[in-house]
Amino acid sequence: MTTTITLICFGGLAALSPEGQPMPLELDLPATVADLKVAIARACDLMPDSALAQLLQKSAIGSETRIYIDSDLIPASLSHLALLPPVSGG
């Protein structure tokens, strides 16, 4: 089954969507968060050793109600996810 997930990119990951708009991505389910990150990198033509690809790998993926880890399956009911880069500060 294929679904379209709308990705909202924050921080340095906003460069994945240069116009600052949410980014639609087609994804074959079942898929894990790690699979989603690979699909994002492919869709954006990221080189594996680029700074943006490395940032994507370190980033969290979240919905309105939870943060997912790389091994979590993406629920078929989700239509929007946020890409949340690591941050520091107080």
GUGURO-690020 format. One record per atom (N, C-alpha, C, O): residue in one letter; atom name; x, y, z. Coordinates in Angstrom, 2 decimals. Layout:
<rs>
{r 'a', 'CA', {X, Y, Z}};
...
</rs>
This chain:
<rs>
{r 'm', 'N', {0.84, -1.17, 0.00}};
{r 'm', 'CA', {0.00, 0.00, 0.00}};
{r 'm', 'C', {0.89, 1.24, 0.00}};
{r 'm', 'O', {1.87, 1.32, 0.75}};
{r 't', 'N', {0.56, 2.19, -0.83}};
{r 't', 'CA', {1.30, 3.45, -0.88}};
{r 't', 'C', {0.46, 4.55, -0.26}};
{r 't', 'O', {-0.75, 4.62, -0.48}};
{r 't', 'N', {1.11, 5.39, 0.52}};
{r 't', 'CA', {0.43, 6.53, 1.13}};
{r 't', 'C', {1.25, 7.78, 0.89}};
{r 't', 'O', {2.46, 7.71, 0.64}};
{r 't', 'N', {0.60, 8.92, 0.96}};
{r 't', 'CA', {1.30, 10.20, 0.87}};
{r 't', 'C', {1.34, 10.83, 2.25}};
{r 't', 'O', {0.30, 11.04, 2.88}};
{r 'i', 'N', {2.54, 11.12, 2.69}};
{r 'i', 'CA', {2.74, 11.78, 3.99}};
{r 'i', 'C', {3.26, 13.18, 3.72}};
{r 'i', 'O', {4.18, 13.37, 2.93}};
{r 't', 'N', {2.68, 14.15, 4.39}};
{r 't', 'CA', {3.14, 15.52, 4.28}};
{r 't', 'C', {4.16, 15.77, 5.38}};
{r 't', 'O', {3.87, 15.60, 6.57}};
{r 'l', 'N', {5.36, 16.17, 4.98}};
{r 'l', 'CA', {6.45, 16.42, 5.92}};
{r 'l', 'C', {6.60, 17.91, 6.18}};
{r 'l', 'O', {6.63, 18.71, 5.25}};
{r 'i', 'N', {6.68, 18.27, 7.44}};
{r 'i', 'CA', {6.91, 19.65, 7.83}};
{r 'i', 'C', {8.32, 19.71, 8.40}};
{r 'i', 'O', {8.64, 19.04, 9.38}};
{r 'c', 'N', {9.17, 20.50, 7.76}};
{r 'c', 'CA', {10.60, 20.52, 8.08}};
{r 'c', 'C', {10.96, 21.72, 8.95}};
{r 'c', 'O', {10.58, 22.85, 8.63}};
{r 'f', 'N', {11.67, 21.48, 10.04}};
{r 'f', 'CA', {12.06, 22.54, 10.96}};
{r 'f', 'C', {13.57, 22.70, 10.99}};
{r 'f', 'O', {14.32, 21.80, 10.60}};
{r 'g', 'N', {14.02, 23.87, 11.46}};
{r 'g', 'CA', {15.44, 24.14, 11.63}};
{r 'g', 'C', {16.21, 23.97, 10.34}};
{r 'g', 'O', {15.76, 24.38, 9.27}};
{r 'g', 'N', {17.39, 23.37, 10.44}};
{r 'g', 'CA', {18.24, 23.16, 9.28}};
{r 'g', 'C', {17.63, 22.26, 8.23}};
{r 'g', 'O', {18.03, 22.29, 7.07}};
{r 'l', 'N', {16.65, 21.46, 8.63}};
{r 'l', 'CA', {15.99, 20.57, 7.67}};
{r 'l', 'C', {15.02, 21.31, 6.75}};
{r 'l', 'O', {14.53, 20.74, 5.78}};
{r 'a', 'N', {14.76, 22.58, 7.05}};
{r 'a', 'CA', {13.91, 23.38, 6.16}};
{r 'a', 'C', {14.52, 23.49, 4.77}};
{r 'a', 'O', {13.82, 23.77, 3.80}};
{r 'a', 'N', {15.83, 23.26, 4.66}};
{r 'a', 'CA', {16.50, 23.28, 3.36}};
{r 'a', 'C', {16.00, 22.17, 2.44}};
{r 'a', 'O', {16.19, 22.24, 1.23}};
{r 'l', 'N', {15.37, 21.15, 3.00}};
{r 'l', 'CA', {14.81, 20.08, 2.18}};
{r 'l', 'C', {13.62, 20.57, 1.37}};
{r 'l', 'O', {13.29, 19.99, 0.33}};
{r 's', 'N', {12.99, 21.61, 1.83}};
{r 's', 'CA', {11.83, 22.20, 1.16}};
{r 's', 'C', {12.10, 23.68, 0.98}};
{r 's', 'O', {11.63, 24.50, 1.77}};
{r 'p', 'N', {12.88, 24.04, -0.06}};
{r 'p', 'CA', {13.38, 25.40, -0.22}};
{r 'p', 'C', {12.33, 26.51, -0.16}};
{r 'p', 'O', {12.63, 27.63, 0.25}};
{r 'e', 'N', {11.11, 26.21, -0.55}};
{r 'e', 'CA', {10.08, 27.24, -0.51}};
{r 'e', 'C', {9.43, 27.34, 0.86}};
{r 'e', 'O', {8.52, 28.15, 1.06}};
{r 'g', 'N', {9.89, 26.52, 1.80}};
{r 'g', 'CA', {9.35, 26.57, 3.15}};
{r 'g', 'C', {7.97, 25.95, 3.28}};
{r 'g', 'O', {7.32, 26.09, 4.32}};
{r 'q', 'N', {7.53, 25.28, 2.26}};
{r 'q', 'CA', {6.21, 24.65, 2.28}};
{r 'q', 'C', {6.32, 23.21, 2.75}};
{r 'q', 'O', {7.37, 22.58, 2.60}};
{r 'p', 'N', {5.24, 22.67, 3.31}};
{r 'p', 'CA', {5.24, 21.25, 3.64}};
{r 'p', 'C', {5.54, 20.42, 2.38}};
{r 'p', 'O', {5.15, 20.79, 1.28}};
{r 'm', 'N', {6.23, 19.32, 2.57}};
{r 'm', 'CA', {6.71, 18.51, 1.45}};
{r 'm', 'C', {5.95, 17.18, 1.41}};
{r 'm', 'O', {6.06, 16.39, 2.35}};
{r 'p', 'N', {5.20, 16.92, 0.33}};
{r 'p', 'CA', {4.54, 15.62, 0.22}};
{r 'p', 'C', {5.54, 14.54, -0.19}};
{r 'p', 'O', {6.44, 14.79, -0.99}};
{r 'l', 'N', {5.38, 13.36, 0.37}};
{r 'l', 'CA', {6.26, 12.24, 0.04}};
{r 'l', 'C', {5.44, 10.96, -0.03}};
{r 'l', 'O', {4.71, 10.64, 0.90}};
{r 'e', 'N', {5.56, 10.25, -1.14}};
{r 'e', 'CA', {4.89, 8.95, -1.26}};
{r 'e', 'C', {5.76, 7.89, -0.60}};
{r 'e', 'O', {6.98, 7.86, -0.80}};
{r 'l', 'N', {5.12, 7.03, 0.17}};
{r 'l', 'CA', {5.85, 6.02, 0.93}};
{r 'l', 'C', {5.09, 4.70, 0.86}};
{r 'l', 'O', {3.87, 4.66, 1.08}};
{r 'd', 'N', {5.81, 3.63, 0.55}};
{r 'd', 'CA', {5.21, 2.29, 0.57}};
{r 'd', 'C', {5.14, 1.80, 2.01}};
{r 'd', 'O', {6.14, 1.81, 2.72}};
{r 'l', 'N', {3.96, 1.37, 2.42}};
{r 'l', 'CA', {3.76, 0.82, 3.76}};
{r 'l', 'C', {3.65, -0.69, 3.68}};
{r 'l', 'O', {3.16, -1.19, 2.67}};
{r 'p', 'N', {4.08, -1.43, 4.68}};
{r 'p', 'CA', {4.62, -0.95, 5.95}};
{r 'p', 'C', {6.04, -0.40, 5.77}};
{r 'p', 'O', {6.81, -0.88, 4.94}};
{r 'a', 'N', {6.34, 0.61, 6.57}};
{r 'a', 'CA', {7.66, 1.24, 6.54}};
{r 'a', 'C', {8.00, 1.71, 7.95}};
{r 'a', 'O', {7.13, 2.11, 8.72}};
{r 't', 'N', {9.28, 1.65, 8.26}};
{r 't', 'CA', {9.75, 2.17, 9.55}};
{r 't', 'C', {10.17, 3.63, 9.38}};
{r 't', 'O', {10.22, 4.14, 8.26}};
{r 'v', 'N', {10.46, 4.26, 10.48}};
{r 'v', 'CA', {10.98, 5.63, 10.44}};
{r 'v', 'C', {12.32, 5.65, 9.70}};
{r 'v', 'O', {12.60, 6.59, 8.96}};
{r 'a', 'N', {13.14, 4.63, 9.90}};
{r 'a', 'CA', {14.41, 4.54, 9.17}};
{r 'a', 'C', {14.16, 4.47, 7.67}};
{r 'a', 'O', {14.88, 5.11, 6.89}};
{r 'd', 'N', {13.14, 3.71, 7.25}};
{r 'd', 'CA', {12.78, 3.64, 5.82}};
{r 'd', 'C', {12.34, 5.01, 5.32}};
{r 'd', 'O', {12.67, 5.41, 4.21}};
{r 'l', 'N', {11.59, 5.73, 6.15}};
{r 'l', 'CA', {11.13, 7.07, 5.79}};
{r 'l', 'C', {12.32, 8.00, 5.56}};
{r 'l', 'O', {12.33, 8.76, 4.60}};
{r 'k', 'N', {13.31, 7.94, 6.44}};
{r 'k', 'CA', {14.49, 8.79, 6.29}};
{r 'k', 'C', {15.22, 8.49, 4.99}};
{r 'k', 'O', {15.71, 9.40, 4.32}};
{r 'v', 'N', {15.31, 7.21, 4.62}};
{r 'v', 'CA', {15.94, 6.83, 3.35}};
{r 'v', 'C', {15.13, 7.39, 2.19}};
{r 'v', 'O', {15.70, 7.91, 1.23}};
{r 'a', 'N', {13.81, 7.28, 2.26}};
{r 'a', 'CA', {12.95, 7.79, 1.20}};
{r 'a', 'C', {13.07, 9.31, 1.06}};
{r 'a', 'O', {13.06, 9.83, -0.05}};
{r 'i', 'N', {13.19, 10.01, 2.17}};
{r 'i', 'CA', {13.37, 11.47, 2.13}};
{r 'i', 'C', {14.69, 11.80, 1.46}};
{r 'i', 'O', {14.75, 12.68, 0.59}};
{r 'a', 'N', {15.75, 11.12, 1.86}};
{r 'a', 'CA', {17.07, 11.38, 1.27}};
{r 'a', 'C', {17.06, 11.14, -0.23}};
{r 'a', 'O', {17.64, 11.91, -0.99}};
{r 'r', 'N', {16.39, 10.06, -0.67}};
{r 'r', 'CA', {16.30, 9.77, -2.11}};
{r 'r', 'C', {15.49, 10.84, -2.83}};
{r 'r', 'O', {15.90, 11.33, -3.88}};
{r 'a', 'N', {14.35, 11.21, -2.26}};
{r 'a', 'CA', {13.47, 12.19, -2.90}};
{r 'a', 'C', {14.16, 13.54, -3.04}};
{r 'a', 'O', {13.88, 14.29, -3.98}};
{r 'c', 'N', {15.05, 13.85, -2.12}};
{r 'c', 'CA', {15.76, 15.14, -2.13}};
{r 'c', 'C', {17.14, 15.04, -2.77}};
{r 'c', 'O', {17.90, 16.01, -2.77}};
{r 'd', 'N', {17.48, 13.87, -3.32}};
{r 'd', 'CA', {18.78, 13.65, -3.97}};
{r 'd', 'C', {19.95, 14.01, -3.05}};
{r 'd', 'O', {20.92, 14.64, -3.49}};
{r 'l', 'N', {19.88, 13.60, -1.79}};
{r 'l', 'CA', {20.95, 13.88, -0.84}};
{r 'l', 'C', {22.08, 12.86, -1.00}};
{r 'l', 'O', {21.83, 11.66, -1.07}};
{r 'm', 'N', {23.29, 13.35, -1.05}};
{r 'm', 'CA', {24.45, 12.47, -1.04}};
{r 'm', 'C', {24.60, 11.95, 0.39}};
{r 'm', 'O', {24.46, 12.72, 1.34}};
{r 'p', 'N', {24.89, 10.65, 0.56}};
{r 'p', 'CA', {24.94, 10.06, 1.91}};
{r 'p', 'C', {25.88, 10.76, 2.89}};
{r 'p', 'O', {25.62, 10.79, 4.09}};
{r 'd', 'N', {26.97, 11.33, 2.39}};
{r 'd', 'CA', {27.93, 11.97, 3.29}};
{r 'd', 'C', {27.73, 13.48, 3.41}};
{r 'd', 'O', {28.57, 14.16, 4.00}};
{r 's', 'N', {26.65, 14.00, 2.85}};
{r 's', 'CA', {26.41, 15.44, 2.93}};
{r 's', 'C', {25.97, 15.83, 4.35}};
{r 's', 'O', {25.43, 15.00, 5.09}};
{r 'a', 'N', {26.19, 17.07, 4.70}};
{r 'a', 'CA', {25.80, 17.56, 6.03}};
{r 'a', 'C', {24.29, 17.44, 6.23}};
{r 'a', 'O', {23.84, 17.09, 7.32}};
{r 'l', 'N', {23.52, 17.71, 5.19}};
{r 'l', 'CA', {22.07, 17.64, 5.32}};
{r 'l', 'C', {21.60, 16.19, 5.51}};
{r 'l', 'O', {20.68, 15.94, 6.29}};
{r 'a', 'N', {22.22, 15.24, 4.83}};
{r 'a', 'CA', {21.88, 13.83, 5.01}};
{r 'a', 'C', {22.23, 13.37, 6.42}};
{r 'a', 'O', {21.48, 12.61, 7.04}};
{r 'q', 'N', {23.37, 13.82, 6.93}};
{r 'q', 'CA', {23.77, 13.45, 8.28}};
{r 'q', 'C', {22.83, 14.07, 9.31}};
{r 'q', 'O', {22.50, 13.43, 10.31}};
{r 'l', 'N', {22.39, 15.30, 9.06}};
{r 'l', 'CA', {21.43, 15.95, 9.96}};
{r 'l', 'C', {20.10, 15.19, 9.95}};
{r 'l', 'O', {19.50, 14.98, 11.00}};
{r 'l', 'N', {19.66, 14.77, 8.78}};
{r 'l', 'CA', {18.42, 14.00, 8.67}};
{r 'l', 'C', {18.52, 12.72, 9.49}};
{r 'l', 'O', {17.57, 12.36, 10.19}};
{r 'q', 'N', {19.64, 12.02, 9.42}};
{r 'q', 'CA', {19.80, 10.76, 10.15}};
{r 'q', 'C', {19.77, 10.97, 11.66}};
{r 'q', 'O', {19.35, 10.07, 12.40}};
{r 'k', 'N', {20.20, 12.13, 12.14}};
{r 'k', 'CA', {20.23, 12.41, 13.58}};
{r 'k', 'C', {18.91, 13.00, 14.08}};
{r 'k', 'O', {18.73, 13.16, 15.29}};
{r 's', 'N', {18.01, 13.32, 13.18}};
{r 's', 'CA', {16.79, 14.04, 13.53}};
{r 's', 'C', {15.68, 13.11, 14.00}};
{r 's', 'O', {15.66, 11.91, 13.70}};
{r 'a', 'N', {14.77, 13.69, 14.75}};
{r 'a', 'CA', {13.59, 12.97, 15.22}};
{r 'a', 'C', {12.45, 13.18, 14.22}};
{r 'a', 'O', {12.40, 14.17, 13.49}};
{r 'i', 'N', {11.54, 12.23, 14.22}};
{r 'i', 'CA', {10.34, 12.30, 13.41}};
{r 'i', 'C', {9.17, 12.28, 14.39}};
{r 'i', 'O', {9.10, 11.41, 15.25}};
{r 'g', 'N', {8.27, 13.24, 14.26}};
{r 'g', 'CA', {7.17, 13.31, 15.21}};
{r 'g', 'C', {5.84, 13.59, 14.56}};
{r 'g', 'O', {5.75, 14.15, 13.47}};
{r 's', 'N', {4.78, 13.18, 15.26}};
{r 's', 'CA', {3.41, 13.50, 14.87}};
{r 's', 'C', {2.88, 14.50, 15.90}};
{r 's', 'O', {3.64, 15.02, 16.72}};
{r 'e', 'N', {1.61, 14.76, 15.85}};
{r 'e', 'CA', {1.02, 15.67, 16.82}};
{r 'e', 'C', {1.03, 15.10, 18.23}};
{r 'e', 'O', {0.92, 15.84, 19.21}};
{r 't', 'N', {1.17, 13.78, 18.33}};
{r 't', 'CA', {1.03, 13.15, 19.65}};
{r 't', 'C', {2.26, 12.41, 20.16}};
{r 't', 'O', {2.32, 12.05, 21.33}};
{r 'r', 'N', {3.25, 12.15, 19.28}};
{r 'r', 'CA', {4.42, 11.41, 19.78}};
{r 'r', 'C', {5.63, 11.59, 18.88}};
{r 'r', 'O', {5.54, 12.05, 17.74}};
{r 'i', 'N', {6.77, 11.19, 19.44}};
{r 'i', 'CA', {8.03, 11.15, 18.71}};
{r 'i', 'C', {8.31, 9.68, 18.40}};
{r 'i', 'O', {8.16, 8.81, 19.27}};
{r 'y', 'N', {8.71, 9.41, 17.17}};
{r 'y', 'CA', {8.99, 8.04, 16.73}};
{r 'y', 'C', {10.49, 7.79, 16.68}};
{r 'y', 'O', {11.27, 8.70, 16.40}};
{r 'i', 'N', {10.88, 6.55, 16.94}};
{r 'i', 'CA', {12.29, 6.16, 16.80}};
{r 'i', 'C', {12.44, 5.38, 15.50}};
{r 'i', 'O', {11.45, 4.95, 14.90}};
{r 'd', 'N', {13.68, 5.20, 15.06}};
{r 'd', 'CA', {13.95, 4.62, 13.74}};
{r 'd', 'C', {13.29, 3.26, 13.52}};
{r 'd', 'O', {12.92, 2.94, 12.40}};
{r 's', 'N', {13.14, 2.47, 14.56}};
{r 's', 'CA', {12.56, 1.13, 14.40}};
{r 's', 'C', {11.03, 1.10, 14.42}};
{r 's', 'O', {10.43, 0.07, 14.15}};
{r 'd', 'N', {10.40, 2.23, 14.75}};
{r 'd', 'CA', {8.94, 2.29, 14.80}};
{r 'd', 'C', {8.34, 2.20, 13.40}};
{r 'd', 'O', {8.87, 2.76, 12.44}};
{r 'l', 'N', {7.23, 1.47, 13.29}};
{r 'l', 'CA', {6.47, 1.45, 12.04}};
{r 'l', 'C', {5.66, 2.73, 11.93}};
{r 'l', 'O', {5.11, 3.22, 12.92}};
{r 'i', 'N', {5.58, 3.26, 10.73}};
{r 'i', 'CA', {4.77, 4.45, 10.48}};
{r 'i', 'C', {3.30, 4.00, 10.41}};
{r 'i', 'O', {2.96, 3.17, 9.57}};
{r 'p', 'N', {2.44, 4.52, 11.26}};
{r 'p', 'CA', {1.03, 4.15, 11.20}};
{r 'p', 'C', {0.40, 4.59, 9.87}};
{r 'p', 'O', {0.64, 5.71, 9.41}};
{r 'a', 'N', {-0.40, 3.72, 9.28}};
{r 'a', 'CA', {-1.04, 4.04, 8.00}};
{r 'a', 'C', {-2.00, 5.22, 8.13}};
{r 'a', 'O', {-2.31, 5.87, 7.14}};
{r 's', 'N', {-2.45, 5.50, 9.33}};
{r 's', 'CA', {-3.41, 6.59, 9.54}};
{r 's', 'C', {-2.77, 7.97, 9.55}};
{r 's', 'O', {-3.49, 8.98, 9.50}};
{r 'l', 'N', {-1.44, 8.04, 9.60}};
{r 'l', 'CA', {-0.77, 9.35, 9.66}};
{r 'l', 'C', {-0.75, 10.02, 8.29}};
{r 'l', 'O', {-0.47, 9.37, 7.28}};
{r 's', 'N', {-1.03, 11.30, 8.28}};
{r 's', 'CA', {-0.94, 12.05, 7.02}};
{r 's', 'C', {0.12, 13.15, 7.10}};
{r 's', 'O', {0.58, 13.63, 6.07}};
{r 'h', 'N', {0.51, 13.54, 8.31}};
{r 'h', 'CA', {1.51, 14.59, 8.51}};
{r 'h', 'C', {2.55, 14.13, 9.53}};
{r 'h', 'O', {2.22, 13.51, 10.54}};
{r 'l', 'N', {3.80, 14.45, 9.25}};
{r 'l', 'CA', {4.89, 14.21, 10.19}};
{r 'l', 'C', {5.82, 15.41, 10.19}};
{r 'l', 'O', {5.96, 16.10, 9.18}};
{r 'a', 'N', {6.45, 15.66, 11.32}};
{r 'a', 'CA', {7.42, 16.75, 11.44}};
{r 'a', 'C', {8.82, 16.17, 11.50}};
{r 'a', 'O', {9.06, 15.15, 12.14}};
{r 'l', 'N', {9.75, 16.84, 10.81}};
{r 'l', 'CA', {11.17, 16.50, 10.88}};
{r 'l', 'C', {11.80, 17.47, 11.85}};
{r 'l', 'O', {11.81, 18.68, 11.62}};
{r 'l', 'N', {12.33, 16.94, 12.94}};
{r 'l', 'CA', {12.83, 17.76, 14.05}};
{r 'l', 'C', {14.32, 17.54, 14.25}};
{r 'l', 'O', {14.73, 16.51, 14.78}};
{r 'p', 'N', {15.14, 18.50, 13.83}};
{r 'p', 'CA', {16.58, 18.33, 14.00}};
{r 'p', 'C', {16.97, 18.46, 15.47}};
{r 'p', 'O', {16.23, 19.06, 16.26}};
{r 'p', 'N', {18.12, 17.90, 15.84}};
{r 'p', 'CA', {18.58, 18.07, 17.22}};
{r 'p', 'C', {18.87, 19.54, 17.49}};
{r 'p', 'O', {19.32, 20.28, 16.61}};
{r 'v', 'N', {18.61, 19.94, 18.71}};
{r 'v', 'CA', {18.87, 21.33, 19.10}};
{r 'v', 'C', {19.65, 21.35, 20.40}};
{r 'v', 'O', {19.73, 20.35, 21.11}};
{r 's', 'N', {20.22, 22.49, 20.70}};
{r 's', 'CA', {20.90, 22.65, 21.98}};
{r 's', 'C', {20.51, 24.01, 22.54}};
{r 's', 'O', {19.96, 24.85, 21.84}};
{r 'g', 'N', {20.80, 24.19, 23.77}};
{r 'g', 'CA', {20.48, 25.47, 24.40}};
{r 'g', 'C', {19.56, 25.26, 25.58}};
{r 'g', 'O', {19.25, 24.13, 25.95}};
{r 'g', 'N', {19.12, 26.36, 26.15}};
{r 'g', 'CA', {18.33, 26.29, 27.36}};
{r 'g', 'C', {16.94, 26.54, 27.23}};
{r 'g', 'O', {16.20, 26.50, 28.22}};
</rs>
